Amino acid sequence: MDELNGLLLYLLGVNIIAFIMMGLDKQKAKKRQYRIPERTFWLLAIVGGALGAILGMQRYRHKTKHKTFVWGMPILLLVNIASVVYLLYSI
């Protein structure tokens, strides 16, 4: 049960970070400041934060015209879900 709680806390944290960073990058874009690199969003999505990135894209209307984000993030979300299901069955 401790492993499950740890996994859930990890996923919650990485998704919150992805969501917040999407909002920060949107604000930086509006102010024409130095931006968060796209590879940072991809890395967060790969390590489990795809849902947070997708929710951030929708909430802040950010990166929604980038086809790689529009298609790639949902694909990574499916990979994240499959990985979590696999981990849950191996715990």
C-alpha positions, -999 to +999 in steps of 0.1 A: +000+000+000+029+024+006+041+019-029+006+028-042+005+060-021+040+069-033+030+064-069-001+085-065+017+113-047+044+113-074+018+115-102-001+142-084+031+162-080+044+159-115+010+168-130+006+198-108+041+210-118+032+205-155+000+224-151+016+253-133+045+255-157+021+257-187+005+287-170+039+303-163+050+299-198+018+315-211+024+345-189+060+347-201+047+346-237+023+374-231+051+395-216+076+385-243+100+372-216+124+342-217+103+311-222+103+276-207+118+253-233+093+229-250+115+200-241+107+207-205+070+201-211+078+169-231+100+156-203+073+163-177+048+145-199+071+115-204+077+111-167+039+111-159+027+146-162+008+144-195-026+150-179-014+181-161+001+194-194-031+187-213-052+204-186-028+234-186-030+236-224-068+238-222-070+261-191-045+286-203-051+281-241-014+276-246+004+254-272-030+246-286-019+255-322+012+232-320+002+200-337+029+181-319+014+191-285-022+186-297-015+150-308+016+141-287+003+149-253-028+127-255-006+099-269+018+103-239-013+104-216-022+069-229+014+058-224+012+072-188-020+053-181-007+021-195+025+025-174+004+031-142-018+001-149+013-020-155+029-008-122-003-014-103-005-050-114+031-056-106+029-041-070 
